[in-house]
Each structure stands twice: as structure tokens, then as C-alpha cells.
Amino acid sequence: MVHRPPDSRLLANLLSQDKDYHKAFTTLLDAAHASVASLSAYAAASRPPASSIILTVAGSLASADEALRRYAKSVDEWRDMMKGLKTLEDEVANVLRDREIL
């Protein structure tokens, strides 16, 4: 891999793409929550043999949704760290630019 000097545009693009990625996760998780709630309501209205199976499936889906929610939270935390890195890189770029001016 060829080493190039840092380019703040690459990091800005990464932050933009990650923002869209996180937004898609949020939309997905909202829809998933509504879907699991509907499935649970359907299970409550079903007869006993089927209702317990449907509730088990709904519980499994809710667990998967919670795992995705934790992942989305960690992606959000990572985005915050990358924003901090961008701020630091911008400060270094300003110092280097000012040094060249002097």
C-alpha cells in the first residue's frame, strides 16, 4: 500500500458515508421494532400451540434486533471518535499552514 499524506477530504467522505450507514440502521431498527410488536400481537391472538411458537420466534427476532441496536450504538460511538480525529487533523493542518506562512 502506497503511503500518501493525509487528506481531510477522505476522512470527511468517510464521516458522510458513516452518517448514511447509521441513518439506515436507525430506520431498519425502527421498522424491526414495529414488526416484532405486530408479530407479538398476532401471537397473542393465536391459539395456544401456535402462539407459543410465534412468541418464541418473536423473542428471537427481538434478541437479534437488540444485538443490531448495540452494534448501531458502537458505530455511532466510532463516528464520534472519527469526528474527533478529523478535528485534530484540521488543527494540525492549520498549524502546518500557519508555519508555512511564517
Secondary structure, 3 states (H helix, E strand, C coil): CCCCCCCHHHHHHHHHHHHHHHHHHHHHHHHHHHHHHHHHHHHHHCCHHHHHHHHHHHHHHHHHHHHHHHHHHHHHHHHHHHHHHHHHHHHHHHHHHHHHHC
